[in-house]
């Protein structure tokens, strides 16, 4: 597996991976309704965000995006056929290290507030702490340096 920095030309790949997931699935239309479009992602990558893509045999299988201003992991998704191979862990480590390098002392992320969800357990396993339920029902996790 190889982790590389995501580029503007990778935006379509990010959307393909994001819309392929089974748990927490959202269509492109649902994502767009939240204000997440190829144009907004391009803007993010040109300002205060960075993305990383995990590849196996030059095929993108997963990605993460972090936002330095908000000190958050904005997203992390793995193609279903490649779950359990370490891509998520590697991408989280990359995103966390970048946020720490940007001066963050505490970082956060949101995920579904259901302990039976894979993501919920995954974040716990990586040392993230659930702290509060957001108004939309999602759980806020934090991690300190």
Backbone as JSON Lines, residues from 0, in Angstrom:
{"i":0,"aa":"X","n":[0.84,-1.18,0.0],"ca":[0.0,0.0,0.0],"c":[0.89,1.24,0.0]}
{"i":1,"aa":"X","n":[0.44,2.22,-0.74],"ca":[1.17,3.48,-0.86],"c":[0.2,4.61,-0.49]}
{"i":2,"aa":"X","n":[0.67,5.56,0.33],"ca":[-0.12,6.75,0.67],"c":[0.52,7.93,-0.03]}
{"i":3,"aa":"X","n":[-0.31,8.7,-0.73],"ca":[0.21,9.89,-1.4],"c":[-0.7,11.08,-1.11]}
{"i":4,"aa":"X","n":[-0.18,12.25,-1.31],"ca":[-0.96,13.48,-1.13],"c":[-1.97,13.6,-2.27]}
{"i":5,"aa":"X","n":[-3.2,13.92,-1.92],"ca":[-4.23,14.12,-2.93],"c":[-4.05,15.45,-3.64]}
{"i":6,"aa":"X","n":[-4.38,15.45,-4.93],"ca":[-4.25,16.64,-5.77],"c":[-5.61,17.05,-6.31]}
{"i":7,"aa":"X","n":[-5.69,18.21,-6.92],"ca":[-6.95,18.67,-7.5],"c":[-7.48,17.68,-8.53]}
{"i":8,"aa":"X","n":[-6.59,17.06,-9.28],"ca":[-7.05,16.11,-10.3],"c":[-7.61,14.81,-9.69]}
{"i":9,"aa":"X","n":[-7.5,14.65,-8.38],"ca":[-8.02,13.47,-7.69],"c":[-9.45,13.66,-7.17]}
{"i":10,"aa":"X","n":[-10.03,14.81,-7.35],"ca":[-11.34,15.09,-6.75],"c":[-12.39,14.07,-7.18]}
{"i":11,"aa":"X","n":[-12.42,13.7,-8.43],"ca":[-13.42,12.72,-8.88],"c":[-13.2,11.38,-8.17]}
{"i":12,"aa":"X","n":[-11.96,11.0,-7.95],"ca":[-11.65,9.76,-7.23],"c":[-12.2,9.84,-5.81]}
{"i":13,"aa":"X","n":[-12.04,10.99,-5.16],"ca":[-12.56,11.15,-3.8],"c":[-14.06,10.92,-3.77]}
{"i":14,"aa":"X","n":[-14.77,11.48,-4.74],"ca":[-16.22,11.31,-4.78],"c":[-16.61,9.86,-5.09]}
{"i":15,"aa":"X","n":[-15.86,9.21,-5.96],"ca":[-16.15,7.8,-6.28],"c":[-16.01,6.93,-5.03]}
{"i":16,"aa":"X","n":[-14.93,7.15,-4.27],"ca":[-14.73,6.37,-3.04],"c":[-15.81,6.72,-2.03]}
{"i":17,"aa":"X","n":[-16.08,8.01,-1.84],"ca":[-17.06,8.43,-0.83],"c":[-18.43,7.83,-1.09]}
{"i":18,"aa":"X","n":[-18.85,7.78,-2.34],"ca":[-20.2,7.29,-2.65],"c":[-20.25,5.77,-2.76]}
{"i":19,"aa":"X","n":[-19.12,5.1,-2.59],"ca":[-19.1,3.63,-2.68],"c":[-19.32,2.95,-1.33]}
{"i":20,"aa":"X","n":[-19.16,3.69,-0.24],"ca":[-19.21,3.05,1.07],"c":[-20.61,2.54,1.38]}
{"i":21,"aa":"X","n":[-20.66,1.53,2.22],"ca":[-21.94,0.93,2.61],"c":[-22.46,1.6,3.87]}
{"i":22,"aa":"X","n":[-21.62,1.64,4.9],"ca":[-22.0,2.3,6.14],"c":[-21.85,3.8,5.95]}
{"i":23,"aa":"X","n":[-22.82,4.57,6.37],"ca":[-22.82,6.03,6.18],"c":[-22.82,6.41,4.7]}
{"i":24,"aa":"X","n":[-23.51,5.64,3.89],"ca":[-23.58,5.92,2.45],"c":[-24.35,7.21,2.2]}
{"i":25,"aa":"X","n":[-23.84,7.99,1.28],"ca":[-24.55,9.17,0.76],"c":[-24.29,9.25,-0.73]}
{"i":26,"aa":"X","n":[-25.32,9.62,-1.47],"ca":[-25.18,9.81,-2.91],"c":[-24.52,11.15,-3.18]}
{"i":27,"aa":"X","n":[-24.13,11.35,-4.42],"ca":[-23.56,12.65,-4.8],"c":[-24.56,13.77,-4.56]}
{"i":28,"aa":"X","n":[-25.84,13.48,-4.8],"ca":[-26.88,14.49,-4.58],"c":[-27.0,14.83,-3.09]}
{"i":29,"aa":"X","n":[-26.94,13.82,-2.25],"ca":[-27.03,14.07,-0.81],"c":[-25.81,14.84,-0.31]}
{"i":30,"aa":"X","n":[-24.65,14.51,-0.84],"ca":[-23.43,15.22,-0.45],"c":[-23.51,16.67,-0.94]}
{"i":31,"aa":"X","n":[-23.99,16.86,-2.16],"ca":[-24.12,18.22,-2.71],"c":[-25.08,19.06,-1.87]}
{"i":32,"aa":"X","n":[-26.15,18.43,-1.38],"ca":[-27.11,19.15,-0.54],"c":[-26.46,19.66,0.74]}
{"i":33,"aa":"X","n":[-25.36,19.03,1.15],"ca":[-24.61,19.48,2.32],"c":[-23.56,20.53,1.95]}
{"i":34,"aa":"X","n":[-23.5,20.87,0.67],"ca":[-22.55,21.88,0.22],"c":[-21.2,21.3,-0.19]}
{"i":35,"aa":"X","n":[-21.13,19.98,-0.33],"ca":[-19.88,19.34,-0.71],"c":[-19.96,18.94,-2.18]}
{"i":36,"aa":"X","n":[-19.29,19.71,-3.0],"ca":[-19.28,19.51,-4.45],"c":[-17.82,19.47,-4.92]}
{"i":37,"aa":"X","n":[-17.58,19.05,-6.15],"ca":[-16.2,19.12,-6.65],"c":[-15.6,20.52,-6.52]}
{"i":38,"aa":"X","n":[-16.41,21.53,-6.72],"ca":[-15.91,22.91,-6.63],"c":[-15.54,23.28,-5.2]}
{"i":39,"aa":"X","n":[-16.38,22.89,-4.23],"ca":[-16.05,23.24,-2.84],"c":[-14.84,22.44,-2.35]}
{"i":40,"aa":"X","n":[-14.72,21.2,-2.78],"ca":[-13.55,20.4,-2.39],"c":[-12.28,21.01,-3.01]}
{"i":41,"aa":"X","n":[-12.36,21.45,-4.25],"ca":[-11.21,22.11,-4.88],"c":[-10.81,23.33,-4.06]}
{"i":42,"aa":"X","n":[-11.78,24.12,-3.64],"ca":[-11.48,25.28,-2.82],"c":[-10.82,24.9,-1.51]}
{"i":43,"aa":"X","n":[-11.31,23.81,-0.91],"ca":[-10.72,23.34,0.35],"c":[-9.25,22.96,0.15]}
{"i":44,"aa":"X","n":[-8.99,22.22,-0.91],"ca":[-7.62,21.74,-1.15],"c":[-6.67,22.88,-1.51]}
{"i":45,"aa":"X","n":[-7.2,24.0,-1.94],"ca":[-6.36,25.14,-2.31],"c":[-6.19,26.13,-1.16]}
{"i":46,"aa":"X","n":[-6.83,25.84,-0.02],"ca":[-6.71,26.77,1.1],"c":[-6.16,26.06,2.33]}
{"i":47,"aa":"X","n":[-7.04,25.62,3.23],"ca":[-6.59,25.14,4.54],"c":[-6.76,23.64,4.76]}
{"i":48,"aa":"X","n":[-6.94,22.88,3.68],"ca":[-7.14,21.44,3.8],"c":[-6.07,20.67,3.03]}
{"i":49,"aa":"X","n":[-5.9,19.43,3.45],"ca":[-5.01,18.51,2.73],"c":[-5.72,17.17,2.65]}
{"i":50,"aa":"X","n":[-5.42,16.42,1.6],"ca":[-6.0,15.1,1.4],"c":[-4.89,14.1,1.14]}
{"i":51,"aa":"X","n":[-5.16,12.85,1.48],"ca":[-4.25,11.75,1.23],"c":[-5.03,10.61,0.61]}
{"i":52,"aa":"X","n":[-4.39,9.89,-0.28],"ca":[-5.04,8.77,-0.96],"c":[-4.18,7.53,-0.75]}
{"i":53,"aa":"X","n":[-4.85,6.45,-0.34],"ca":[-4.18,5.15,-0.22],"c":[-4.39,4.41,-1.53]}
{"i":54,"aa":"X","n":[-3.32,3.8,-2.03],"ca":[-3.38,3.05,-3.28],"c":[-2.78,1.66,-3.09]}
{"i":55,"aa":"X","n":[-3.35,0.71,-3.78],"ca":[-2.76,-0.62,-3.91],"c":[-2.64,-0.87,-5.41]}
{"i":56,"aa":"X","n":[-1.43,-1.21,-5.84],"ca":[-1.16,-1.42,-7.27],"c":[-1.64,-0.23,-8.11]}
{"i":57,"aa":"X","n":[-1.36,0.98,-7.63],"ca":[-1.72,2.24,-8.3],"c":[-3.22,2.48,-8.4]}
{"i":58,"aa":"X","n":[-4.03,1.68,-7.7],"ca":[-5.48,1.9,-7.69],"c":[-5.87,2.59,-6.38]}
{"i":59,"aa":"X","n":[-6.51,3.76,-6.44],"ca":[-6.97,4.43,-5.23],"c":[-8.03,3.58,-4.52]}
{"i":60,"aa":"X","n":[-7.82,3.36,-3.22],"ca":[-8.76,2.53,-2.46],"c":[-9.37,3.25,-1.26]}
{"i":61,"aa":"X","n":[-8.79,4.39,-0.87],"ca":[-9.26,5.09,0.32],"c":[-8.69,6.5,0.33]}
{"i":62,"aa":"X","n":[-9.32,7.37,1.13],"ca":[-8.79,8.72,1.27],"c":[-9.16,9.32,2.62]}
{"i":63,"aa":"X","n":[-8.42,10.34,3.0],"ca":[-8.75,11.16,4.16],"c":[-8.54,12.62,3.77]}
{"i":64,"aa":"X","n":[-9.28,13.49,4.44],"ca":[-9.13,14.94,4.28],"c":[-9.13,15.57,5.67]}
{"i":65,"aa":"X","n":[-8.21,16.49,5.89],"ca":[-8.15,17.21,7.15],"c":[-8.17,18.7,6.89]}
{"i":66,"aa":"X","n":[-8.72,19.45,7.85],"ca":[-8.85,20.89,7.75],"c":[-8.04,21.53,8.88]}
{"i":67,"aa":"X","n":[-6.99,22.27,8.53],"ca":[-6.11,22.88,9.53],"c":[-6.78,23.99,10.31]}
{"i":68,"aa":"X","n":[-7.61,24.78,9.66],"ca":[-8.27,25.89,10.35],"c":[-9.25,25.38,11.4]}
{"i":69,"aa":"X","n":[-10.03,24.39,11.01],"ca":[-11.02,23.82,11.93],"c":[-10.42,22.77,12.87]}
{"i":70,"aa":"X","n":[-9.2,22.32,12.56],"ca":[-8.51,21.29,13.34],"c":[-9.32,19.99,13.38]}
{"i":71,"aa":"X","n":[-9.8,19.6,12.2],"ca":[-10.67,18.44,12.13],"c":[-10.27,17.48,11.02]}
{"i":72,"aa":"X","n":[-10.64,16.22,11.23],"ca":[-10.6,15.24,10.15],"c":[-11.95,15.4,9.46]}
{"i":73,"aa":"X","n":[-11.94,15.93,8.27],"ca":[-13.18,16.23,7.55],"c":[-13.82,14.96,7.0]}
{"i":74,"aa":"X","n":[-13.0,13.99,6.61],"ca":[-13.54,12.75,6.08],"c":[-12.47,11.69,5.93]}
{"i":75,"aa":"X","n":[-12.91,10.42,6.03],"ca":[-12.01,9.29,5.83],"c":[-12.89,8.13,5.37]}
{"i":76,"aa":"X","n":[-12.62,7.63,4.16],"ca":[-13.46,6.59,3.57],"c":[-12.6,5.56,2.85]}
{"i":77,"aa":"X","n":[-13.05,4.3,2.9],"ca":[-12.34,3.17,2.3],"c":[-13.32,2.41,1.41]}
{"i":78,"aa":"X","n":[-12.87,2.05,0.2],"ca":[-13.71,1.21,-0.65],"c":[-14.05,-0.08,0.11]}
{"i":79,"aa":"X","n":[-15.31,-0.51,0.07],"ca":[-15.71,-1.7,0.83],"c":[-14.84,-2.93,0.58]}
{"i":80,"aa":"X","n":[-14.41,-3.16,-0.63],"ca":[-13.6,-4.34,-0.94],"c":[-12.21,-4.3,-0.29]}
{"i":81,"aa":"X","n":[-11.81,-3.14,0.23],"ca":[-10.48,-3.0,0.8],"c":[-10.5,-2.71,2.3]}
{"i":82,"aa":"X","n":[-11.66,-2.82,2.92],"ca":[-11.74,-2.6,4.36],"c":[-10.92,-3.66,5.09]}
{"i":83,"aa":"X","n":[-10.37,-3.29,6.23],"ca":[-9.63,-4.23,7.05],"c":[-8.2,-4.48,6.61]}
{"i":84,"aa":"X","n":[-7.69,-3.7,5.69],"ca":[-6.32,-3.89,5.21],"c":[-5.34,-2.84,5.72]}
{"i":85,"aa":"X","n":[-5.79,-1.97,6.62],"ca":[-4.9,-0.99,7.21],"c":[-4.89,0.37,6.55]}
{"i":86,"aa":"X","n":[-5.66,0.54,5.48],"ca":[-5.66,1.85,4.8],"c":[-6.23,2.94,5.7]}
{"i":87,"aa":"X","n":[-7.32,2.64,6.39],"ca":[-7.93,3.64,7.26],"c":[-6.97,4.09,8.35]}
{"i":88,"aa":"X","n":[-6.31,3.14,8.99],"ca":[-5.35,3.48,10.05],"c":[-4.22,4.35,9.49]}
{"i":89,"aa":"X","n":[-3.68,3.95,8.34],"ca":[-2.57,4.7,7.74],"c":[-3.01,6.12,7.37]}
{"i":90,"aa":"X","n":[-4.2,6.25,6.83],"ca":[-4.7,7.57,6.44],"c":[-4.98,8.44,7.66]}
{"i":91,"aa":"X","n":[-5.51,7.84,8.72],"ca":[-5.75,8.61,9.95],"c":[-4.43,9.08,10.54]}
{"i":92,"aa":"X","n":[-3.43,8.22,10.55],"ca":[-2.12,8.62,11.08],"c":[-1.55,9.78,10.27]}
{"i":93,"aa":"X","n":[-1.72,9.73,8.95],"ca":[-1.22,10.8,8.08],"c":[-1.94,12.11,8.39]}
{"i":94,"aa":"X","n":[-3.26,12.05,8.47],"ca":[-4.06,13.26,8.73],"c":[-3.76,13.83,10.12]}
{"i":95,"aa":"X","n":[-3.67,12.95,11.11],"ca":[-3.37,13.42,12.47],"c":[-2.0,14.08,12.52]}
{"i":96,"aa":"X","n":[-1.0,13.45,11.93],"ca":[0.36,14.01,11.94],"c":[0.38,15.38,11.27]}
{"i":97,"aa":"X","n":[-0.36,15.52,10.18],"ca":[-0.41,16.81,9.49],"c":[-1.06,17.87,10.38]}
{"i":98,"aa":"X","n":[-2.17,17.51,11.03],"ca":[-2.84,18.48,11.91],"c":[-1.92,18.88,13.06]}
{"i":99,"aa":"X","n":[-1.21,17.92,13.65],"ca":[-0.26,18.27,14.71],"c":[0.82,19.21,14.16]}
{"i":100,"aa":"X","n":[1.29,18.94,12.94],"ca":[2.34,19.78,12.34],"c":[1.85,21.19,12.04]}
{"i":101,"aa":"X","n":[0.53,21.34,11.95],"ca":[-0.07,22.66,11.71],"c":[-0.33,23.41,13.01]}
{"i":102,"aa":"X","n":[0.09,22.84,14.13],"ca":[-0.01,23.51,15.42],"c":[-1.2,23.13,16.26]}
{"i":103,"aa":"X","n":[-2.0,22.2,15.82],"ca":[-3.17,21.78,16.61],"c":[-2.71,21.06,17.87]}
{"i":104,"aa":"X","n":[-3.37,21.35,18.97],"ca":[-3.13,20.63,20.23],"c":[-4.27,19.65,20.5]}
{"i":105,"aa":"X","n":[-5.44,19.94,19.92],"ca":[-6.59,19.06,20.03],"c":[-7.29,19.04,18.67]}
{"i":106,"aa":"X","n":[-7.65,17.85,18.22],"ca":[-8.34,17.72,16.94],"c":[-9.66,17.0,17.17]}
{"i":107,"aa":"X","n":[-10.55,17.09,16.19],"ca":[-11.87,16.49,16.37],"c":[-12.38,15.94,15.05]}
{"i":108,"aa":"X","n":[-13.43,15.12,15.17],"ca":[-14.13,14.6,14.01],"c":[-15.55,14.24,14.44]}
{"i":109,"aa":"X","n":[-16.41,14.08,13.45],"ca":[-17.79,13.67,13.7],"c":[-18.05,12.35,13.02]}
{"i":110,"aa":"X","n":[-18.84,11.52,13.68],"ca":[-19.28,10.26,13.08],"c":[-20.63,9.89,13.66]}
{"i":111,"aa":"X","n":[-21.24,8.87,13.1],"ca":[-22.54,8.44,13.58],"c":[-22.5,8.06,15.05]}
{"i":112,"aa":"X","n":[-23.55,8.42,15.77],"ca":[-23.62,8.15,17.21],"c":[-24.26,6.78,17.46]}
{"i":113,"aa":"X","n":[-23.58,5.76,17.02],"ca":[-24.06,4.39,17.2],"c":[-22.83,3.52,17.44]}
{"i":114,"aa":"X","n":[-22.63,3.06,18.68],"ca":[-21.44,2.26,18.98],"c":[-21.31,0.97,18.16]}
{"i":115,"aa":"X","n":[-22.38,0.54,17.48],"ca":[-22.26,-0.66,16.65],"c":[-21.69,-0.35,15.27]}
{"i":116,"aa":"X","n":[-21.59,0.93,14.91],"ca":[-20.99,1.3,13.62],"c":[-19.49,1.01,13.64]}
{"i":117,"aa":"X","n":[-19.0,0.53,12.52],"ca":[-17.56,0.24,12.42],"c":[-16.73,1.48,12.69]}
{"i":118,"aa":"X","n":[-17.14,2.62,12.14],"ca":[-16.36,3.85,12.31],"c":[-16.24,4.22,13.79]}
{"i":119,"aa":"X","n":[-17.32,4.09,14.52],"ca":[-17.31,4.44,15.95],"c":[-16.24,3.63,16.67]}
{"i":120,"aa":"X","n":[-16.24,2.33,16.49],"ca":[-15.26,1.47,17.13],"c":[-13.84,1.71,16.61]}
{"i":121,"aa":"X","n":[-13.74,2.0,15.34],"ca":[-12.44,2.29,14.72],"c":[-11.79,3.49,15.39]}
{"i":122,"aa":"X","n":[-12.55,4.56,15.56],"ca":[-11.98,5.75,16.18],"c":[-11.61,5.5,17.64]}
{"i":123,"aa":"X","n":[-12.45,4.77,18.37],"ca":[-12.1,4.41,19.75],"c":[-10.78,3.65,19.77]}
{"i":124,"aa":"X","n":[-10.63,2.69,18.88],"ca":[-9.43,1.86,18.8],"c":[-8.18,2.71,18.54]}
{"i":125,"aa":"X","n":[-8.35,3.8,17.81],"ca":[-7.21,4.67,17.49],"c":[-6.96,5.75,18.54]}
{"i":126,"aa":"X","n":[-7.68,5.65,19.67],"ca":[-7.42,6.58,20.77],"c":[-8.25,7.85,20.78]}
{"i":127,"aa":"X","n":[-9.26,7.91,19.94],"ca":[-10.17,9.05,19.94],"c":[-11.19,8.88,21.07]}
{"i":128,"aa":"X","n":[-11.62,10.0,21.65],"ca":[-12.57,9.96,22.76],"c":[-13.9,10.59,22.36]}
{"i":129,"aa":"X","n":[-15.01,9.86,22.53],"ca":[-16.31,10.46,22.25],"c":[-16.62,11.49,23.35]}
{"i":130,"aa":"X","n":[-17.06,12.69,22.93],"ca":[-17.24,13.75,23.92],"c":[-18.65,14.31,23.99]}
{"i":131,"aa":"X","n":[-19.32,14.42,22.87],"ca":[-20.66,15.04,22.91],"c":[-21.44,14.67,21.66]}
{"i":132,"aa":"X","n":[-22.76,14.7,21.81],"ca":[-23.64,14.47,20.66],"c":[-24.01,15.84,20.09]}
{"i":133,"aa":"X","n":[-23.78,15.99,18.81],"ca":[-24.07,17.25,18.12],"c":[-25.57,17.4,17.89]}
{"i":134,"aa":"X","n":[-26.04,18.61,17.59],"ca":[-27.48,18.83,17.34],"c":[-28.05,17.93,16.23]}
{"i":135,"aa":"X","n":[-27.21,17.55,15.25],"ca":[-27.7,16.69,14.17],"c":[-27.64,15.2,14.55]}
{"i":136,"aa":"X","n":[-27.23,14.9,15.78],"ca":[-27.2,13.52,16.25],"c":[-25.86,12.83,16.12]}
{"i":137,"aa":"X","n":[-24.89,13.46,15.45],"ca":[-23.59,12.83,15.29],"c":[-22.77,12.95,16.58]}
{"i":138,"aa":"X","n":[-21.87,12.0,16.76],"ca":[-20.98,12.01,17.91],"c":[-19.71,12.76,17.57]}
{"i":139,"aa":"X","n":[-19.31,13.64,18.46],"ca":[-18.05,14.36,18.31],"c":[-16.97,13.6,19.08]}
{"i":140,"aa":"X","n":[-15.89,13.27,18.39],"ca":[-14.73,12.64,19.0],"c":[-13.6,13.66,19.02]}
{"i":141,"aa":"X","n":[-12.78,13.6,20.05],"ca":[-11.59,14.46,20.1],"c":[-10.35,13.6,20.36]}
{"i":142,"aa":"X","n":[-9.21,14.16,20.01],"ca":[-7.93,13.54,20.3],"c":[-6.97,14.66,20.64]}
{"i":143,"aa":"X","n":[-6.22,14.46,21.72],"ca":[-5.24,15.47,22.11],"c":[-3.84,14.99,21.78]}
{"i":144,"aa":"X","n":[-3.0,15.95,21.51],"ca":[-1.61,15.69,21.14],"c":[-0.89,14.95,22.25]}
